[in-house]
Amino acid sequence: MRTIIIELDGPQGAFNVREGDKHTLGVTWDEMLGMVAAMTVPQRVVGSGPYALRTDAEWEEWRQAIKSRAEDDDFREVR
């Protein structure tokens, strides 16, 4: 059995979709629904989900990669 958790993230109404220690980052309502649908339909039909599911450490690596590729100081403060 799989457990998929949907979290409401902040007052702006962004969602996190979580499975185990992996999660999305602040997707919108329709993106959340699409992600859950993609996660629950057999992979032979849709492949992997449309949004990344990463651990906190993987999200931090992703942020650091964006910062290191930034050519403009405006992008160096990615959270």
C-alpha positions in Angstrom: 0.0 0.0 0.0 1.2 3.5 -0.8 0.7 6.6 1.3 0.5 9.9 -0.5 0.2 13.0 1.7 -1.1 16.3 0.5 0.0 19.3 2.6 -1.3 22.9 2.4 1.9 25.0 2.4 1.4 28.5 3.6 -1.3 31.2 3.4 -0.9 31.5 -0.4 -2.4 28.0 -0.8 0.5 26.2 -2.3 0.6 22.4 -1.9 3.2 19.8 -1.2 2.7 16.3 -2.4 4.6 13.9 -0.2 5.4 10.2 -0.5 7.9 8.8 2.1 10.7 11.2 2.5 10.2 12.8 -1.0 8.0 15.8 -1.8 7.3 18.5 -4.3 7.8 22.2 -3.6 4.8 24.5 -3.6 2.7 23.3 -6.5 -0.7 24.9 -7.3 -4.0 23.2 -6.8 -4.3 21.9 -10.4 -0.6 20.8 -10.4 -1.2 18.9 -7.1 -4.2 17.1 -8.7 -2.1 16.3 -11.8 0.7 15.0 -9.6 -1.6 12.8 -7.6 -3.2 11.5 -10.7 0.2 10.7 -12.3 1.3 9.0 -9.1 -1.8 6.7 -9.0 -2.1 5.7 -12.7 0.2 2.8 -13.7 3.6 4.0 -14.9 3.2 2.1 -18.2 0.4 4.7 -18.9 2.0 8.0 -17.8 5.6 7.3 -16.8 6.8 9.3 -13.8 4.9 12.3 -12.4 5.1 15.7 -14.0 6.8 17.4 -11.0 9.9 16.3 -9.2 9.7 14.4 -5.9 12.9 14.9 -4.0 14.2 14.5 -0.5 15.1 17.6 1.4 18.8 16.9 0.7 18.0 16.6 -3.1 16.1 19.8 -3.1 19.1 21.6 -1.4 21.4 20.2 -4.1 19.0 21.5 -6.7 19.0 24.9 -5.1 22.8 25.0 -5.0 23.0 24.0 -8.6 20.7 26.9 -9.6 22.8 29.3 -7.5 26.1 28.1 -9.0 24.7 28.5 -12.6 23.3 32.0 -11.9 24.9 34.7 -14.0 22.9 37.4 -12.4 23.0 38.3 -8.7 19.2 38.5 -8.7 19.2 34.7 -8.7 21.7 34.0 -6.0 19.2 34.2 -3.2 17.2 31.2 -4.2 15.8 29.7 -1.0 
